[in-house]
């Protein structure tokens, strides 16, 4: 089989995937898949200040800007963002159920089918067994289980 080499000059134009989400009060929002520039903007907005000691991206900012860029007022190419840069704070006023619905839709459009399946598999309930559950939720084999916890006899030596 011969491979077709990608040519950006002749490639088909990218079209974002879209999903309509109904809000709790009956209105609808069209959630769009982000373009590459929009994805980069979200990533940049989620960066922490260099002097911030916390590791990783700022998930709050990432979610906020993901919704700001992905929520549109229609499916047409001319559809406008619902939350402009100056109105992004209005996302905080959404009812939690609506925020969750929109965020799930936006994240779902970002993930491939395999990634979404893998994430769902991580949270799938295990097989049913006759064994009683641990009161802590830890498996009987876990070191966190009360059945396996032992008082450690740590010997501390004086600091040099």
N, C-alpha and C positions, 0 to 999 in steps of 0.2 A: 504494500500500500504506500502510495506516495503522499508525503506530507505537504500540505498547503501552507506556505509561509505567510504570516500576517503582514499585510500592507496597510498602514494607517491611511494612505491616500484613497484606497478603494474599499475600505471596510464599511460595513453598514453602520448607519448612525445608531448610537445607543439610545434606547428608550427605557425610562425608569419603570420598574414595576410599581403598581399602585394598589392600595387596598382602602376601601371605605370602612370607617369605624363609626358606629352609632354611639353618641354620648348619652348619659343617663337622662338628660332632659329632652331627648328626642331629636336633637340636631345631629348633623353628620360632618365628619372631617375626612378628607381624602389624604391618606398617608402615602408619601412618595418614597421610593428608594433614593438614597442620596447619590449625587454625582461624585466623581473623584474630587473635584475642588471642594465640594461641600463636606465630604468625609474628612478631608484634610483640615478644614476650618473647625470642625467638631473636635478633632484630635488636638489641634492647637489650643482651642479654648479650654480643654480639659487638663492642660499641663499645669502643674503646680509651680509656684514661684521657686526659683533656684535655692532660696534660703529656707523653704518649707522643709522640715525634717521628715515629714510623712512620705513613705514610699509610694510609687505608682501614680496613676492619673487621678484626678479629682472626678469621681464617679457622678457626683451631683451636677457638676458643670457639664459633663459629657451627656447625661440624660437631658438636661435642660436644652442644650444646643442641638441635640439630635431631634428633639421635638420641634424646636424653633425652625429648623431647616426642612423637616419632613412633612409637617402639617400644612396642607394647601386647601384652597377653597374650590377645587375642581380637578378634573383630569386633563383639561386642555393644556397645551404647552404654555399658554399665557396665564395659567392659574397663579394666583398670588399666594405668598406665604401668609398664614393666618397670624402668626406671631412675628412681627418685624423685630429688628435688633433693639429698637426702643421699647418694644412691648413684651419682650421675652419674660419679664418678671410676672406677667399675667398667667404664665404656666403654673406658677405656685398657687394660684387661686382656683385651679381645677379641682373638682371633687376627686378624692383619691381613686375611686373606681375608674373614672375617666382617664386620669393620668396613667394608670396601670394599663388600661386597654390601648391607649395610644402608644405607650412605650413598648408594649409587647408587639404591636403591629410594626412599629418602626424597626425594632431589633430583628423581628422575623424577616423583614425585607433585606436586612443586611447580611443575614446568615444564609449559607447554602443549605440545601436539604440535608446533606450529611452532617453538617455541624449541628443543626437543630435536632436531628435524630440522636446524635451522640449526647447532647445536653439532656434530652428527655430520658435517655437510657440511664444516665447517672442518677436520676431521681425516680426510677421505676421501683415499685415495691418488690422485695424479694419473694421467694417462694414461701408459701404458708407452711408452718411446722407445728408440731404438737408441743414444742417446748414453751414454757412460760417466758414472757418477756422480762428483761432485766428492769428493775425499778428506775434505773438511770437512763435506760434506752441503749446502753452499751451492750454489745454481744458478750456472751459468757466467755469468749476467747479474748476479749479486749483487755488490755491492761487498765482501762478505765472502769471496768466492771468491778463492783464491790466484792464479787466472789474471788477476784484475782488480786485485789489490792493487798499489799503487805506493807507493814510499817518498815520503812527503810532505815537502816542503821548507818547513817552517814557519820563518818568521823571527820570532824573538821580539824585541820591542823592550823596552828597559828600562822599568820602571814609573816613572811620573812622580813 
